[in-house]
Amino acid sequence: MDPPGETAAAAAAPQLQQRQMCCMWMWMWPRREGFRRREDGGFGLLTTTTRARIFNIMTLSYICVILSLFILEPLARNSVQDHNSEIDLPWSDEQSTLASKSSASKDVVSTMKINNTKRSKVHWCYWRPHMFTPMNILRDEFGYNEEVDIKAGDDWDLIFGGYTNCGDKKFDWKMETGLNKFLGEQGWDKLQPHQVWFPCMGCKESYCNKRDLCLLMKEIDPNYCFSLPDDRDRLLEKMRVAEGQSLKPQLWVLKEDYPDKHLHRGHGVRFIKSEMELPNKQDQSSGAFLVQPLVNHKMGSDTWKRRHELRMYVCVTSTTPLRAYTYTVTGTFASAQIDDANPVDPCSIDTHGIAVRRELGCQINNTFSSYYSFDDFSKYVEITESEKQKFLTATNRLIGKVLLQAQPKIQNHTVNKGIATSGAACFSFLRVDFAMTEAIEPYIYEINEFPFANEKGYLGDVQRKAYRELFQMIGLDQVPIVASERSKYEMDHLGGWSPVVIDDVLINK
């Protein structure tokens, strides 16, 4: 049985072919007959009357060709397209398989109108720090080079850059203006199955702000953090016990954050020694403050006896059901070694990038401020291969648990619900900042919704590879993949990504 689209094309083709053949014959005949072979083998012109008749025929042939090329042929093609647009086709990786799907498959996707062509139409929500490098990869290597104006009614395949940059104002966090408002009014459930939105939503209201990350982590480890004012009494008890038991004073990290504060790069973070440095009760009532113990890091010996920060990229490729993956760990070290005489020396504690270290007045040493592979990092902090593997497994499991804890709020987000209903897709590219404790366990500091996208050096190499392999894993270089087949496709194209949650199930490895 022919595919419906091919049947329509076959029906229209004979009429179009007849018109074209007729016009081409009229076009060629005057040229064929306009010169007659003489008896001596040469060529001679016809008579004046015949030439006049031929001139009229040539004029008509020109008109016929113009009609065929610019009116009849487009009409025939539109007839095929109109016929196809009325047919609900199931998706497949092979165009030739569109015609023969089982009735069960057709029932699953019976409302989907499919564009089974490789995607290229893109709208960039541009802000360089969030997207310059991945934008170039998508444009130059994946073929997303046809920029469209969605508000003007253009069809689109991909919106990339982040919703904060899709409005008419800078950082439209509440999605109140511009393209954000347009898509919201149109209805997120009206998206098409071939369309991809970046990023999946809800991160800002959950694990991507430190306060809500604290609330999620407390479900996993009640002593991970203390949110104020709710946990004030419990915190004071812990602080007093720690002060009386330890010869070395316990330091605490006071953080301020909220879904609409967007504090990063060390802003809203300070180190305290006692309860006297806590915010007053009135300030605590805002609910924006939390306190964490300053955990001891696993350190190496000699010059490598210093604190560190680890980074791991995380992607979410679906919220309903949840699918999430992690990408390799990289590490950097503090600019200064731990100084027991000055335990809150920012240069021995802060592990942010070089720009922040310069602001703090730290001496920059590329040996420690550079990023290392996890293999090299493990060597410097002197852990064994089995300890390294155990740590990676624990890290993936912890990240998966956090994402699953946030799942009710994430799935209920208006944008995510609309995308799930429509059969469209979304994906996020996140970064987890964390550390390795003395017990060789992961300790999460924060999860970044929009990590800086243009890293340099070794970290830049890792980041670009992560982007490429993410885009390949979700099939941005393929014809669109139906929602029910995306999970399998991703698992078959992991590249360097490791699954942590697949279809709402935590992966135990």
C-alpha positions in Angstrom: 0.0 0.0 0.0 1.4 3.4 -1.0 1.8 6.0 1.7 -1.0 8.6 1.7 1.3 11.4 0.6 2.7 9.4 -2.3 -0.9 8.4 -3.3 -1.8 12.1 -3.5 1.3 12.8 -5.5 0.7 10.0 -7.9 -2.9 11.2 -8.5 -1.7 14.7 -9.3 1.4 13.8 -11.3 -0.2 12.6 -14.6 -2.2 15.9 -15.0 0.9 17.9 -14.2 3.1 15.8 -16.6 0.5 16.1 -19.4 0.5 19.9 -19.1 4.3 20.1 -19.0 4.7 17.7 -22.0 2.1 19.7 -24.1 3.9 23.0 -23.3 7.3 21.5 -24.0 6.1 20.2 -27.4 4.7 23.6 -28.3 8.0 25.1 -27.2 10.2 22.8 -29.3 8.0 22.5 -32.4 8.7 25.9 -33.9 12.4 25.3 -33.4 12.1 21.8 -35.0 9.9 22.9 -37.9 11.1 26.5 -38.3 13.9 25.3 -40.5 13.4 22.9 -43.4 16.1 20.8 -45.0 16.8 21.7 -48.6 17.1 19.1 -51.3 20.9 19.9 -51.4 21.2 19.0 -47.8 21.3 22.6 -46.5 18.7 24.5 -44.5 16.5 27.2 -45.6 13.8 29.5 -44.0 10.2 28.8 -44.5 7.9 31.3 -46.3 6.7 34.5 -44.7 3.2 33.2 -44.1 4.6 30.1 -42.4 6.9 32.2 -40.3 4.0 34.3 -39.1 2.1 31.2 -38.1 5.2 29.9 -36.3 5.6 33.2 -34.5 2.1 32.9 -33.1 2.7 29.4 -32.0 6.0 30.4 -30.3 4.1 33.2 -28.4 1.5 30.7 -27.2 4.2 28.3 -26.2 5.9 31.0 -24.0 2.6 31.7 -22.3 2.0 28.0 -21.8 5.4 27.5 -20.2 4.9 30.4 -17.9 1.5 29.1 -16.8 3.0 25.6 -16.2 5.9 26.8 -14.2 4.4 29.5 -12.1 0.7 28.5 -11.7 -0.1 25.0 -12.6 2.8 23.2 -11.0 2.5 25.1 -7.6 -1.2 24.3 -7.6 -0.5 20.6 -8.1 2.1 20.6 -5.4 -0.2 22.4 -3.0 -2.8 19.8 -3.8 -0.4 17.1 -2.5 0.5 19.2 0.6 -3.1 19.8 1.4 -3.8 16.1 1.1 -0.9 15.3 3.4 -2.0 17.9 6.0 -5.3 16.1 6.5 -3.6 12.8 7.3 -2.4 11.8 10.8 0.8 9.9 10.3 2.8 8.1 13.0 6.5 9.0 13.4 9.4 6.9 12.3 13.1 7.3 11.8 12.7 6.1 8.2 10.5 8.1 5.8 9.6 5.0 3.9 7.9 3.4 6.9 5.3 6.1 7.4 2.7 4.2 5.4 2.6 0.9 7.2 2.1 1.3 11.0 -0.1 -0.8 13.1 -3.5 0.5 14.2 -2.2 0.5 17.8 0.6 2.9 16.8 -1.9 5.1 15.0 -4.1 5.3 18.0 -1.2 6.5 20.2 -0.4 9.4 17.9 -3.7 9.9 16.1 -3.9 13.6 16.9 -0.3 14.4 15.7 0.3 16.3 12.5 3.8 15.2 11.5 6.5 17.1 9.6 8.8 14.2 8.7 11.6 16.4 7.4 14.9 17.3 9.0 14.5 20.4 11.1 16.2 23.8 10.5 13.9 26.6 11.5 15.1 28.3 14.7 14.4 31.3 16.8 17.3 32.5 19.0 16.5 34.1 22.3 19.9 35.7 22.3 22.1 36.5 25.3 25.8 35.7 24.7 26.7 34.3 28.1 23.8 31.8 27.9 24.1 30.5 24.4 26.9 31.8 22.1 28.9 28.5 21.9 25.9 26.1 21.7 24.2 28.4 19.2 27.2 28.2 16.9 27.2 24.4 17.2 23.5 24.2 16.4 23.8 26.5 13.4 27.1 25.3 11.9 27.0 21.6 12.7 23.4 20.7 13.1 21.8 22.8 10.3 19.7 25.2 12.4 20.4 28.1 10.1 16.9 29.3 9.0 16.0 32.0 11.5 12.2 32.7 11.7 9.9 35.2 13.2 7.4 33.2 15.3 5.3 36.2 16.3 4.8 36.9 12.6 3.3 33.4 12.1 6.3 31.5 10.9 6.5 27.8 11.7 9.5 26.8 13.9 11.4 23.8 14.9 13.6 25.0 17.8 13.6 27.9 20.3 16.9 28.2 22.0 18.6 30.6 24.4 16.4 30.5 27.5 13.1 32.0 28.4 14.7 34.9 30.3 15.9 36.2 26.9 12.7 35.6 25.0 10.9 38.7 26.3 10.9 42.3 25.3 12.8 43.2 28.4 16.1 42.0 29.8 15.7 38.9 31.9 12.0 38.2 31.6 12.0 35.7 34.5 8.2 35.7 34.8 7.6 35.3 31.1 5.4 38.3 30.8 6.5 39.9 27.5 7.6 39.3 23.9 7.7 35.7 22.7 7.1 34.3 26.2 3.8 36.2 26.3 2.9 35.2 22.7 3.4 31.5 23.3 1.6 31.6 26.6 -1.5 33.3 25.0 -1.4 30.9 22.1 -1.3 27.9 24.6 1.6 25.7 25.3 -0.6 22.7 24.5 -0.9 24.0 21.0 2.7 23.3 20.1 3.5 20.8 17.4 5.3 17.4 17.9 8.3 18.5 15.9 8.9 21.6 18.0 11.6 21.8 20.7 11.6 24.4 23.5 14.7 25.1 25.6 14.7 24.8 28.6 12.3 22.5 30.4 10.7 24.7 33.1 10.3 24.7 36.8 14.0 24.6 37.7 13.9 28.2 39.0 11.1 27.4 41.4 12.8 24.3 42.8 16.4 23.0 42.8 17.9 25.9 40.9 17.5 28.3 43.8 19.5 27.6 47.0 16.5 27.9 49.3 14.3 25.4 47.5 17.3 23.1 46.9 17.7 23.1 50.7 14.1 22.1 51.2 14.5 19.2 48.7 17.8 18.1 50.2 16.3 18.0 53.7 14.0 15.2 52.5 17.1 13.2 51.7 19.4 14.4 54.6 17.7 16.4 57.4 21.1 17.8 58.5 22.0 19.1 55.0 20.8 22.6 55.8 18.6 24.7 58.0 16.0 27.0 56.5 15.1 30.1 58.5 13.0 30.8 60.4 11.5 27.3 60.4 14.6 25.4 61.5 16.0 28.2 63.8 15.7 26.3 67.0 17.2 23.1 65.6 20.1 25.1 64.1 20.9 26.9 67.3 21.0 23.6 69.1 23.4 22.2 66.5 25.6 25.3 66.7 25.9 25.2 70.4 26.7 21.5 70.5 29.4 21.9 67.8 30.9 24.9 69.7 31.2 22.9 72.9 32.6 19.7 71.4 35.2 20.7 68.9 38.7 22.1 69.6 38.5 23.5 66.1 35.5 25.9 65.6 32.8 24.8 63.3 32.2 27.3 60.5 28.8 27.8 58.9 27.7 29.1 55.6 24.9 31.6 55.5 23.1 31.8 52.2 20.4 34.1 50.9 18.3 33.1 47.9 14.8 32.8 46.5 13.2 32.0 43.1 13.3 35.7 42.0 16.7 36.7 43.5 19.0 34.8 41.1 22.1 35.1 43.2 25.2 33.3 41.8 29.0 33.5 41.7 29.2 33.7 45.5 26.7 36.5 45.9 24.4 36.1 48.9 26.9 33.8 50.6 29.0 34.5 53.7 30.8 32.5 56.4 29.9 32.8 60.0 31.3 31.4 63.3 28.4 31.8 65.8 24.7 32.4 66.2 25.4 36.0 66.9 26.0 36.5 63.2 22.7 35.1 62.1 20.1 37.6 60.6 17.7 39.1 63.0 14.2 37.6 63.3 12.6 40.2 61.2 15.0 39.5 58.3 14.6 35.8 58.7 10.9 36.1 58.3 11.4 36.6 54.6 12.2 32.9 54.3 15.1 33.7 52.0 17.9 32.6 54.4 19.4 29.2 55.0 22.4 27.9 56.9 24.7 25.0 56.1 27.7 23.6 58.0 31.0 24.2 56.2 31.9 20.6 55.3 35.4 19.4 55.4 36.7 18.4 52.0 38.8 15.5 50.9 42.2 17.0 50.4 45.6 15.9 49.1 48.9 16.3 50.8 51.5 19.1 50.7 50.6 21.7 48.1 47.3 19.9 47.3 46.0 20.3 50.8 43.3 22.8 49.8 39.6 23.0 49.3 38.1 22.4 45.9 34.9 22.5 43.8 33.6 19.9 41.4 31.3 20.5 38.5 29.1 18.1 36.6 26.8 18.9 33.7 23.2 17.6 33.9 20.6 17.5 31.2 16.8 17.0 31.4 15.3 15.7 28.2 11.7 15.2 29.4 9.6 16.1 32.5 6.7 13.8 31.8 8.1 11.2 32.4 11.3 12.5 33.9 14.5 11.6 32.0 17.9 13.0 33.2 21.5 12.4 32.5 24.9 13.5 33.8 28.2 14.3 32.1 31.7 13.9 33.3 33.1 15.5 36.5 35.7 18.3 36.4 37.5 19.8 39.4 39.3 23.0 40.5 41.1 24.0 43.7 41.1 27.0 46.0 43.8 29.7 45.4 45.3 29.3 48.9 45.8 26.4 51.3 43.8 26.1 54.4 45.1 28.4 57.1 44.0 27.3 60.6 44.9 30.7 62.0 42.4 32.3 59.6 39.8 29.7 58.8 37.5 32.1 56.9 40.2 33.4 54.6 38.2 33.7 51.4 41.1 32.7 49.2 41.3 29.4 50.9 37.6 28.8 50.8 36.2 30.4 47.7 36.5 28.2 44.6 34.6 30.3 42.0 36.2 31.3 38.7 39.2 33.5 38.2 37.1 36.7 37.9 35.6 36.2 41.4 39.0 35.3 42.9 40.5 38.5 41.5 37.7 40.5 43.1 38.6 38.8 46.4 42.3 39.8 45.9 43.5 36.2 45.7 46.8 35.4 44.0 46.0 33.6 40.8 47.9 30.4 40.2 46.9 28.5 37.1 48.0 25.2 38.6 45.1 25.4 41.1 42.6 27.7 39.3 42.5 25.5 36.2 40.0 22.7 35.8 41.1 19.1 35.8 39.6 15.9 34.6 38.2 13.7 37.4 41.0 11.2 36.9 43.6 13.9 37.6 41.5 15.4 40.4 41.3 11.9 42.1 45.1 11.6 41.8 45.6 15.0 43.6 43.3 14.2 46.4 44.7 10.7 46.7 41.7 8.4 46.3 41.8 4.9 44.9 40.0 3.7 41.7 37.3 1.9 43.7 36.7 5.0 45.8 36.5 7.1 42.6 33.8 4.8 41.1 31.9 4.6 44.4 31.9 8.4 44.5 30.6 8.8 41.0 27.8 6.3 41.6 26.8 8.1 44.8 26.9 11.5 43.0 24.6 10.3 40.2 22.2 8.8 42.7 22.1 12.0 44.8 21.4 14.1 41.7 18.7 11.7 40.6 17.0 11.8 44.0 17.0 15.6 44.0 15.4 15.7 40.6 12.8 13.2 41.6 12.0 15.1 44.8 11.2 18.1 42.6 9.2 16.2 40.1 5.6 17.1 41.3 6.4 20.8 41.1 8.3 20.4 37.8 5.5 18.4 36.1 2.8 20.8 37.2 4.5 23.8 35.5 2.2 25.3 32.9 4.8 25.1 30.1 5.8 21.5 30.9 2.2 20.3 31.0 1.5 21.9 27.7 4.6 20.4 26.1 3.6 16.9 27.4 0.1 17.3 26.1 1.1 18.5 22.7 3.8 15.8 22.1 6.4 18.5 21.6 9.8 18.3 23.4 12.0 20.3 25.8 15.5 19.9 27.2 17.6 21.6 29.8 21.4 21.9 30.2 22.3 22.4 33.8 25.4 22.4 36.0 25.8 21.0 39.5 28.5 22.5 41.7 29.5 20.2 44.5 32.3 18.9 46.6 33.8 15.6 47.9 33.7 15.4 51.6 36.3 13.7 53.9 34.1 10.6 53.8 34.3 10.7 50.0 30.6 11.5 49.6 29.1 14.2 47.3 27.9 17.4 48.8 25.8 19.7 46.5 26.3 23.4 46.7 23.9 24.6 44.0 22.4 23.7 40.6 22.7 26.3 37.8 19.8 26.6 35.4 21.8 28.6 32.8 25.5 27.8 33.3 28.0 30.1 31.5 28.0 28.6 28.0 31.4 29.8 26.6 34.0 28.1 28.8 37.6 28.1 27.6 40.5 25.6 28.0 39.9 22.1 29.2 36.5 23.0 30.7 35.5 24.5 27.4 36.5 21.3 25.5 34.3 19.3 27.9 31.4 21.7 27.6 31.4 21.7 23.8 31.5 17.9 23.7 28.7 17.8 26.2 26.6 20.1 24.0 27.3 18.2 20.8 26.5 14.8 22.4 23.3 16.1 24.0 22.1 17.5 20.7 22.8 14.1 19.1 21.3 12.2 21.9 17.9 14.0 21.6 18.0 13.7 17.8 18.2 17.3 16.8 20.2 16.1 13.8 17.4 13.7 12.8 13.8 14.0 11.6 11.5 14.5 14.5 11.1 11.5 16.9 7.7 10.7 18.4 7.4 11.1 22.2 6.9 7.4 22.8 10.1 6.6 21.0 12.4 9.3 22.4 13.5 7.4 25.5 14.8 4.4 23.5 16.5 6.7 21.0 18.3 8.6 23.8 19.5 5.4 25.4 20.8 4.2 22.1 22.7 7.5 21.5 24.1 8.3 24.9 27.6 9.4 23.9 29.3 10.5 27.1 26.0 11.0 29.0 25.1 8.7 31.8 21.4 8.1 32.7 20.4 8.9 36.2 16.6 8.9 35.9 14.8 7.2 33.0 11.0 7.4 32.7 10.7 8.4 36.4 12.9 5.5 37.6 16.2 6.2 39.5 19.1 4.3 37.9 21.0 2.3 40.4 24.5 2.4 39.0 
